[in-house]
Amino acid sequence: MDELIIEQFEHDMELPGPAAIAALQTALEELGAVFISEDGGGIGVRLKASRSFAKQSSRRKGSHGLTADNDVR
């Protein structure tokens, strides 16, 4: 994807076309971003936790294990 497309989008100069938005979403998902729909608790984006971070976090919070869908491999 052309960096100019991303720069214009970041600065609210121009909205990319559907193909560019899909490519950007795919690239971000491959890097660990999770896009949350409105029915998933509110529209947003979060970063998946790595397995080591999730283990450390679960120990601190007293959680009972990892959620497989939340693991970056």
Phi and psi in radians as a Rosetta constraint file:
Dihedral C 1 N 2 CA 2 C 2 CIRCULARHARMONIC -1.183 0.35
Dihedral N 2 CA 2 C 2 N 3 CIRCULARHARMONIC 2.269 0.35
Dihedral C 2 N 3 CA 3 C 3 CIRCULARHARMONIC -1.039 0.35
Dihedral N 3 CA 3 C 3 N 4 CIRCULARHARMONIC -0.512 0.35
Dihedral C 3 N 4 CA 4 C 4 CIRCULARHARMONIC -1.089 0.35
Dihedral N 4 CA 4 C 4 N 5 CIRCULARHARMONIC -0.660 0.35
Dihedral C 4 N 5 CA 5 C 5 CIRCULARHARMONIC -1.066 0.35
Dihedral N 5 CA 5 C 5 N 6 CIRCULARHARMONIC -0.796 0.35
Dihedral C 5 N 6 CA 6 C 6 CIRCULARHARMONIC -1.138 0.35
Dihedral N 6 CA 6 C 6 N 7 CIRCULARHARMONIC -0.783 0.35
Dihedral C 6 N 7 CA 7 C 7 CIRCULARHARMONIC -1.058 0.35
Dihedral N 7 CA 7 C 7 N 8 CIRCULARHARMONIC -0.776 0.35
Dihedral C 7 N 8 CA 8 C 8 CIRCULARHARMONIC -1.130 0.35
Dihedral N 8 CA 8 C 8 N 9 CIRCULARHARMONIC -0.664 0.35
Dihedral C 8 N 9 CA 9 C 9 CIRCULARHARMONIC -1.170 0.35
Dihedral N 9 CA 9 C 9 N 10 CIRCULARHARMONIC -0.781 0.35
Dihedral C 9 N 10 CA 10 C 10 CIRCULARHARMONIC -1.075 0.35
Dihedral N 10 CA 10 C 10 N 11 CIRCULARHARMONIC -0.564 0.35
Dihedral C 10 N 11 CA 11 C 11 CIRCULARHARMONIC -1.723 0.35
Dihedral N 11 CA 11 C 11 N 12 CIRCULARHARMONIC 0.306 0.35
Dihedral C 11 N 12 CA 12 C 12 CIRCULARHARMONIC 0.939 0.35
Dihedral N 12 CA 12 C 12 N 13 CIRCULARHARMONIC 0.591 0.35
Dihedral C 12 N 13 CA 13 C 13 CIRCULARHARMONIC -1.576 0.35
Dihedral N 13 CA 13 C 13 N 14 CIRCULARHARMONIC -0.583 0.35
Dihedral C 13 N 14 CA 14 C 14 CIRCULARHARMONIC -2.777 0.35
Dihedral N 14 CA 14 C 14 N 15 CIRCULARHARMONIC 2.423 0.35
Dihedral C 14 N 15 CA 15 C 15 CIRCULARHARMONIC -1.543 0.35
Dihedral N 15 CA 15 C 15 N 16 CIRCULARHARMONIC 2.161 0.35
Dihedral C 15 N 16 CA 16 C 16 CIRCULARHARMONIC -1.120 0.35
Dihedral N 16 CA 16 C 16 N 17 CIRCULARHARMONIC 2.770 0.35
Dihedral C 16 N 17 CA 17 C 17 CIRCULARHARMONIC -1.240 0.35
Dihedral N 17 CA 17 C 17 N 18 CIRCULARHARMONIC 2.954 0.35
Dihedral C 17 N 18 CA 18 C 18 CIRCULARHARMONIC -0.982 0.35
Dihedral N 18 CA 18 C 18 N 19 CIRCULARHARMONIC -0.681 0.35
Dihedral C 18 N 19 CA 19 C 19 CIRCULARHARMONIC -1.156 0.35
Dihedral N 19 CA 19 C 19 N 20 CIRCULARHARMONIC -0.712 0.35
Dihedral C 19 N 20 CA 20 C 20 CIRCULARHARMONIC -1.182 0.35
Dihedral N 20 CA 20 C 20 N 21 CIRCULARHARMONIC -0.685 0.35
Dihedral C 20 N 21 CA 21 C 21 CIRCULARHARMONIC -1.124 0.35
Dihedral N 21 CA 21 C 21 N 22 CIRCULARHARMONIC -0.752 0.35
Dihedral C 21 N 22 CA 22 C 22 CIRCULARHARMONIC -1.098 0.35
Dihedral N 22 CA 22 C 22 N 23 CIRCULARHARMONIC -0.725 0.35
Dihedral C 22 N 23 CA 23 C 23 CIRCULARHARMONIC -1.143 0.35
Dihedral N 23 CA 23 C 23 N 24 CIRCULARHARMONIC -0.699 0.35
Dihedral C 23 N 24 CA 24 C 24 CIRCULARHARMONIC -1.154 0.35
Dihedral N 24 CA 24 C 24 N 25 CIRCULARHARMONIC -0.757 0.35
Dihedral C 24 N 25 CA 25 C 25 CIRCULARHARMONIC -1.096 0.35
Dihedral N 25 CA 25 C 25 N 26 CIRCULARHARMONIC -0.764 0.35
Dihedral C 25 N 26 CA 26 C 26 CIRCULARHARMONIC -1.063 0.35
Dihedral N 26 CA 26 C 26 N 27 CIRCULARHARMONIC -0.778 0.35
Dihedral C 26 N 27 CA 27 C 27 CIRCULARHARMONIC -1.086 0.35
Dihedral N 27 CA 27 C 27 N 28 CIRCULARHARMONIC -0.746 0.35
Dihedral C 27 N 28 CA 28 C 28 CIRCULARHARMONIC -1.185 0.35
Dihedral N 28 CA 28 C 28 N 29 CIRCULARHARMONIC -0.663 0.35
Dihedral C 28 N 29 CA 29 C 29 CIRCULARHARMONIC -1.130 0.35
Dihedral N 29 CA 29 C 29 N 30 CIRCULARHARMONIC -0.655 0.35
Dihedral C 29 N 30 CA 30 C 30 CIRCULARHARMONIC -1.142 0.35
Dihedral N 30 CA 30 C 30 N 31 CIRCULARHARMONIC -0.422 0.35
Dihedral C 30 N 31 CA 31 C 31 CIRCULARHARMONIC -1.638 0.35
Dihedral N 31 CA 31 C 31 N 32 CIRCULARHARMONIC 0.036 0.35
Dihedral C 31 N 32 CA 32 C 32 CIRCULARHARMONIC 1.937 0.35
Dihedral N 32 CA 32 C 32 N 33 CIRCULARHARMONIC 0.069 0.35
Dihedral C 32 N 33 CA 33 C 33 CIRCULARHARMONIC -1.362 0.35
Dihedral N 33 CA 33 C 33 N 34 CIRCULARHARMONIC 2.517 0.35
Dihedral C 33 N 34 CA 34 C 34 CIRCULARHARMONIC -2.117 0.35
Dihedral N 34 CA 34 C 34 N 35 CIRCULARHARMONIC 2.099 0.35
Dihedral C 34 N 35 CA 35 C 35 CIRCULARHARMONIC -1.588 0.35
Dihedral N 35 CA 35 C 35 N 36 CIRCULARHARMONIC 2.196 0.35
Dihedral C 35 N 36 CA 36 C 36 CIRCULARHARMONIC -1.849 0.35
Dihedral N 36 CA 36 C 36 N 37 CIRCULARHARMONIC 2.237 0.35
Dihedral C 36 N 37 CA 37 C 37 CIRCULARHARMONIC -1.398 0.35
Dihedral N 37 CA 37 C 37 N 38 CIRCULARHARMONIC 2.940 0.35
Dihedral C 37 N 38 CA 38 C 38 CIRCULARHARMONIC -1.050 0.35
Dihedral N 38 CA 38 C 38 N 39 CIRCULARHARMONIC -0.667 0.35
Dihedral C 38 N 39 CA 39 C 39 CIRCULARHARMONIC -1.381 0.35
Dihedral N 39 CA 39 C 39 N 40 CIRCULARHARMONIC -0.003 0.35
Dihedral C 39 N 40 CA 40 C 40 CIRCULARHARMONIC -1.708 0.35
Dihedral N 40 CA 40 C 40 N 41 CIRCULARHARMONIC 0.378 0.35
Dihedral C 40 N 41 CA 41 C 41 CIRCULARHARMONIC 1.873 0.35
Dihedral N 41 CA 41 C 41 N 42 CIRCULARHARMONIC 0.111 0.35
Dihedral C 41 N 42 CA 42 C 42 CIRCULARHARMONIC 2.120 0.35
Dihedral N 42 CA 42 C 42 N 43 CIRCULARHARMONIC 2.433 0.35
Dihedral C 42 N 43 CA 43 C 43 CIRCULARHARMONIC -1.086 0.35
Dihedral N 43 CA 43 C 43 N 44 CIRCULARHARMONIC 2.373 0.35
Dihedral C 43 N 44 CA 44 C 44 CIRCULARHARMONIC 3.092 0.35
Dihedral N 44 CA 44 C 44 N 45 CIRCULARHARMONIC -3.096 0.35
Dihedral C 44 N 45 CA 45 C 45 CIRCULARHARMONIC -2.379 0.35
Dihedral N 45 CA 45 C 45 N 46 CIRCULARHARMONIC 2.407 0.35
Dihedral C 45 N 46 CA 46 C 46 CIRCULARHARMONIC -2.376 0.35
Dihedral N 46 CA 46 C 46 N 47 CIRCULARHARMONIC 2.874 0.35
Dihedral C 46 N 47 CA 47 C 47 CIRCULARHARMONIC -1.750 0.35
Dihedral N 47 CA 47 C 47 N 48 CIRCULARHARMONIC 2.280 0.35
Dihedral C 47 N 48 CA 48 C 48 CIRCULARHARMONIC -1.111 0.35
Dihedral N 48 CA 48 C 48 N 49 CIRCULARHARMONIC 2.557 0.35
Dihedral C 48 N 49 CA 49 C 49 CIRCULARHARMONIC -1.479 0.35
Dihedral N 49 CA 49 C 49 N 50 CIRCULARHARMONIC 2.506 0.35
Dihedral C 49 N 50 CA 50 C 50 CIRCULARHARMONIC -1.257 0.35
Dihedral N 50 CA 50 C 50 N 51 CIRCULARHARMONIC 2.801 0.35
Dihedral C 50 N 51 CA 51 C 51 CIRCULARHARMONIC -1.016 0.35
Dihedral N 51 CA 51 C 51 N 52 CIRCULARHARMONIC -0.764 0.35
Dihedral C 51 N 52 CA 52 C 52 CIRCULARHARMONIC -1.164 0.35
Dihedral N 52 CA 52 C 52 N 53 CIRCULARHARMONIC -0.690 0.35
Dihedral C 52 N 53 CA 53 C 53 CIRCULARHARMONIC -1.143 0.35
Dihedral N 53 CA 53 C 53 N 54 CIRCULARHARMONIC -0.730 0.35
Dihedral C 53 N 54 CA 54 C 54 CIRCULARHARMONIC -1.101 0.35
Dihedral N 54 CA 54 C 54 N 55 CIRCULARHARMONIC -0.693 0.35
Dihedral C 54 N 55 CA 55 C 55 CIRCULARHARMONIC -1.115 0.35
Dihedral N 55 CA 55 C 55 N 56 CIRCULARHARMONIC -0.802 0.35
Dihedral C 55 N 56 CA 56 C 56 CIRCULARHARMONIC -1.092 0.35
Dihedral N 56 CA 56 C 56 N 57 CIRCULARHARMONIC -0.745 0.35
Dihedral C 56 N 57 CA 57 C 57 CIRCULARHARMONIC -1.151 0.35
Dihedral N 57 CA 57 C 57 N 58 CIRCULARHARMONIC -0.713 0.35
Dihedral C 57 N 58 CA 58 C 58 CIRCULARHARMONIC -1.165 0.35
Dihedral N 58 CA 58 C 58 N 59 CIRCULARHARMONIC -0.576 0.35
Dihedral C 58 N 59 CA 59 C 59 CIRCULARHARMONIC -1.164 0.35
Dihedral N 59 CA 59 C 59 N 60 CIRCULARHARMONIC -0.723 0.35
Dihedral C 59 N 60 CA 60 C 60 CIRCULARHARMONIC -1.200 0.35
Dihedral N 60 CA 60 C 60 N 61 CIRCULARHARMONIC -0.650 0.35
Dihedral C 60 N 61 CA 61 C 61 CIRCULARHARMONIC -1.613 0.35
Dihedral N 61 CA 61 C 61 N 62 CIRCULARHARMONIC -0.069 0.35
Dihedral C 61 N 62 CA 62 C 62 CIRCULARHARMONIC 1.265 0.35
Dihedral N 62 CA 62 C 62 N 63 CIRCULARHARMONIC 0.456 0.35
Dihedral C 62 N 63 CA 63 C 63 CIRCULARHARMONIC -1.251 0.35
Dihedral N 63 CA 63 C 63 N 64 CIRCULARHARMONIC 2.900 0.35
Dihedral C 63 N 64 CA 64 C 64 CIRCULARHARMONIC -1.931 0.35
Dihedral N 64 CA 64 C 64 N 65 CIRCULARHARMONIC 0.763 0.35
Dihedral C 64 N 65 CA 65 C 65 CIRCULARHARMONIC 2.118 0.35
Dihedral N 65 CA 65 C 65 N 66 CIRCULARHARMONIC -3.115 0.35
Dihedral C 65 N 66 CA 66 C 66 CIRCULARHARMONIC -1.712 0.35
Dihedral N 66 CA 66 C 66 N 67 CIRCULARHARMONIC 2.683 0.35
Dihedral C 66 N 67 CA 67 C 67 CIRCULARHARMONIC -1.726 0.35
Dihedral N 67 CA 67 C 67 N 68 CIRCULARHARMONIC 2.070 0.35
Dihedral C 67 N 68 CA 68 C 68 CIRCULARHARMONIC -1.009 0.35
Dihedral N 68 CA 68 C 68 N 69 CIRCULARHARMONIC -0.642 0.35
Dihedral C 68 N 69 CA 69 C 69 CIRCULARHARMONIC -1.224 0.35
Dihedral N 69 CA 69 C 69 N 70 CIRCULARHARMONIC -0.151 0.35
Dihedral C 69 N 70 CA 70 C 70 CIRCULARHARMONIC -1.850 0.35
Dihedral N 70 CA 70 C 70 N 71 CIRCULARHARMONIC 0.286 0.35
Dihedral C 70 N 71 CA 71 C 71 CIRCULARHARMONIC -1.824 0.35
Dihedral N 71 CA 71 C 71 N 72 CIRCULARHARMONIC 2.230 0.35
Dihedral C 71 N 72 CA 72 C 72 CIRCULARHARMONIC -1.582 0.35
Dihedral N 72 CA 72 C 72 N 73 CIRCULARHARMONIC 2.208 0.35
